[in-house]
Amino acid sequence: MAKKSSVYFGPPLAALTSDLKDSDTVSGKINRTAERYLEIIKRHKTELTDDEKQVLLNCLSGAFVDPLLIRHLADEVADSGEYLDGSEAAKSLHTKLESASFVELVVIVESLGF
């Protein structure tokens, strides 16, 4: 069993647990959600080349990667200087991102540490 720690309940966690009162129930809900999330991450990987990863890292540098930005990752790449300069990695990445589901896009973002 992991040690106990304090957790800030920002808006997403507050919404997730809003109907729960007992701390054991809240803890259980968070852990079940995290377990499912980790399984999603494991099952929905999209392979990117190192060059494609670098293009995406350049596009997202300093960005707050919220769900809206995740939905528009392909647009971010298409608007990037690398894509406009004709980079094969940027074009390949754009194609992958356009055809990816939202779940796959989340996994891509998570794999890059955002």
C-alpha positions as CSV (number, residue, x, y, z in Angstrom):
1,M,0.0,0.0,0.0
2,A,1.3,3.4,-0.9
3,K,1.9,6.1,1.7
4,K,-0.7,8.7,2.3
5,S,-0.2,12.2,0.9
6,S,-2.1,15.4,0.6
7,V,-3.8,16.0,-2.7
8,Y,-5.1,19.3,-4.0
9,F,-8.7,18.9,-5.3
10,G,-8.7,21.2,-8.3
11,P,-11.8,21.4,-10.4
12,P,-11.4,18.1,-12.2
13,L,-11.0,16.1,-9.0
14,A,-13.7,18.0,-7.3
15,A,-16.1,17.2,-10.2
16,L,-15.0,13.5,-10.2
17,T,-15.8,13.2,-6.5
18,S,-18.6,15.8,-6.0
19,D,-21.3,13.2,-5.1
20,L,-19.1,11.3,-2.6
21,K,-18.8,12.1,1.1
22,D,-16.7,9.4,2.8
23,S,-12.9,9.8,2.4
24,D,-12.5,6.0,1.7
25,T,-15.1,6.3,-1.1
26,V,-13.3,9.3,-2.5
27,S,-10.0,7.5,-2.3
28,G,-11.5,4.5,-4.0
29,K,-13.0,6.6,-6.8
30,I,-9.7,8.3,-7.5
31,N,-7.7,5.0,-7.5
32,R,-10.2,3.3,-9.8
33,T,-10.1,6.2,-12.2
34,A,-6.3,6.3,-12.2
35,E,-6.2,2.5,-12.7
36,R,-8.5,2.8,-15.8
37,Y,-6.6,5.8,-17.1
38,L,-3.3,3.9,-16.9
39,E,-4.9,1.0,-18.8
40,I,-6.0,3.4,-21.5
41,I,-2.5,4.8,-21.7
42,K,-1.1,1.3,-22.1
43,R,-3.5,0.2,-24.8
44,H,-3.7,3.3,-27.0
45,K,-0.1,4.1,-27.9
46,T,0.7,5.7,-31.2
47,E,4.3,5.2,-32.3
48,L,6.1,8.4,-33.2
49,T,9.6,8.7,-34.6
50,D,12.2,10.7,-32.6
51,D,11.9,13.5,-35.3
52,E,8.1,13.6,-34.9
53,K,8.4,13.8,-31.2
54,Q,10.8,16.7,-31.5
55,V,8.4,18.5,-33.9
56,L,5.6,18.1,-31.3
57,L,7.8,19.1,-28.4
58,N,8.8,22.3,-30.4
59,C,5.1,23.0,-31.1
60,L,4.1,22.6,-27.5
61,S,7.0,24.3,-25.9
62,G,5.7,26.4,-23.0
63,A,2.1,25.6,-23.8
64,F,-0.6,24.6,-21.2
65,V,-1.8,21.4,-22.8
66,D,-5.5,21.4,-22.0
67,P,-8.2,19.2,-23.7
68,L,-8.9,21.9,-26.2
69,L,-5.3,22.1,-27.3
70,I,-5.1,18.3,-27.4
71,R,-8.1,18.2,-29.8
72,H,-6.2,20.6,-32.1
73,L,-2.7,19.1,-32.1
74,A,-2.8,18.5,-35.8
75,D,-3.7,22.2,-36.4
76,E,-0.8,23.2,-34.1
77,V,1.6,21.1,-36.2
78,A,0.1,22.4,-39.5
79,D,0.7,26.0,-38.3
80,S,4.2,25.3,-37.2
81,G,7.3,26.7,-39.0
82,E,8.6,23.1,-39.4
83,Y,5.4,22.1,-41.3
84,L,5.4,25.2,-43.4
85,D,9.1,24.7,-44.2
86,G,8.3,21.3,-45.7
87,S,9.7,19.1,-42.9
88,E,8.9,15.4,-43.6
89,A,8.7,14.7,-39.9
90,A,6.1,17.5,-39.4
91,K,4.0,16.3,-42.4
92,S,4.1,12.7,-41.2
93,L,3.2,13.8,-37.7
94,H,0.3,15.9,-39.0
95,T,-1.1,12.9,-40.8
96,K,-0.9,10.7,-37.7
97,L,-2.5,13.4,-35.5
98,E,-5.3,14.0,-38.0
99,S,-6.3,10.4,-37.9
100,A,-5.8,9.8,-34.2
101,S,-8.7,9.6,-31.7
102,F,-8.9,11.9,-28.8
103,V,-7.7,9.0,-26.5
104,E,-4.7,8.5,-28.8
105,L,-3.9,12.2,-28.7
106,V,-4.0,12.2,-24.9
107,V,-1.6,9.2,-24.8
108,I,0.8,11.0,-27.2
109,V,0.7,14.1,-24.9
110,E,1.2,12.0,-21.8
111,S,4.2,10.1,-23.4
112,L,5.9,13.5,-23.9
113,G,5.5,14.4,-20.3
114,F,2.8,17.1,-20.6
